[in-house]
C-alpha cells in the first residue's frame, strides 16, 4: 500500500498543472506504468541479491565446515540494473571471519568467493545455480593471481618485485601505483586484444584493457572481472 501511495504522489508531482483532464489521465497512466516497471526491476534485483547471498552462504556451510562465524556480502547488485547483472559473468562475495561477541568487529581471516556463471544463468525464474561454478580464494591466492595478471599485463617479470609493489601499492585503472619503488604500468590494448597466462590446471588468466579475464578450462567459459571489482577486491585484502 505504501508503494502504491508513493507512486501516486510522484505522478502528481510530475503532471503539469495546466494539462486538460483527458491528457492528464493518459499522462498519469504512462508515468505510473513506467514507475511501477522501475519498481519491479528494483525489486527483482533485490530478490536476486538475497537469493545469491543465501546460496553463497549455503555453499560455505556445505564446503567450509571449520568456518563457524563469518560475514558474507556481495560486491555486486547494489545500484545495478537487471540487464547489467544478467550480462555479468561472475558474482563476487566478500567473506570475513570474526570472534563471536556483542556487536562483533570484522577482524578475522578474509576470503573472496567467486561464483563463475555460464550462459543462461539468469532466466525468468531467477538465478539457475546449476550454471554457477564456485571458487573460494584467500589473500595468498589473490596475490598469486595478481602477480600473474601484472606479469602478463606489463613489461615486469620479476615476481618478487611485483609482489612488493602489489603489497605496498594500489591497483588503479592504468596499472599498480605505489608510494615506494616503481609503479607497474599496464599495456594499453585495444578492446579486442588479449594477453594470456596459463595460471593453473583450472584456469588461464587473461588481460585486456578493461578487465581481468579468467578462462575456466573445465567449462570453457571466459568470465570477466571488471577493473573496478579488481580494485575493490585488492583493497579488501589489503585493509581497504
Long-range contacts (C-beta under 8 A, 24 or more apart in sequence): 3-39, 7-32, 7-35, 7-36, 7-39, 8-32, 10-35, 11-35, 41-81, 41-82, 44-82, 45-77, 45-80, 45-81, 45-82, 45-85, 46-77, 47-126, 48-77, 48-82, 48-85, 48-122, 48-126, 48-127, 49-74, 49-76, 49-77, 49-78, 51-126, 51-127, 52-76, 52-77, 52-91, 52-93, 52-115, 52-127, 53-93, 55-127, 55-129, 55-132, 56-91, 56-93, 56-113, 56-115, 56-134, 59-113, 59-134, 60-95, 60-113, 60-136, 63-134, 63-136, 64-136, 67-97, 69-97, 69-98, 69-99, 69-100, 69-104, 69-108, 70-95, 70-96, 70-97, 70-98, 70-108, 71-95, 71-96, 71-97, 71-98, 71-106, 72-113, 75-229, 75-232, 75-233, 85-122, 86-122, 88-117, 89-116, 89-117, 89-221, 89-222, 89-223, 89-224, 90-114, 90-115, 90-116, 90-117, 90-214, 90-223, 90-224, 90-225, 91-115, 91-117, 91-132, 92-225, 92-229, 92-233, 94-236, 95-136, 109-138, 110-138, 110-139, 110-236, 110-237, 111-136, 111-137, 111-138, 111-139, 112-136, 112-137, 112-142, 112-233, 112-236, 112-237, 116-214, 116-216, 116-219, 116-221, 116-223, 117-221, 117-223, 118-219, 118-221, 119-221, 133-216, 133-218, 133-219, 133-221, 139-237, 142-233, 142-234, 142-237, 143-167, 143-237, 145-199, 145-205, 146-171, 146-234, 148-197, 148-199, 148-205, 149-197, 149-205, 149-207, 149-212, 150-176, 150-184, 150-186, 151-197, 152-195, 152-196, 152-197, 152-205, 152-206, 152-207, 153-186, 153-187, 153-195, 153-207, 154-184, 154-185, 154-186, 154-187, 155-187, 156-184, 166-234, 167-238, 170-231, 170-234, 170-235, 171-227, 171-230, 171-231, 171-234, 172-231, 173-227
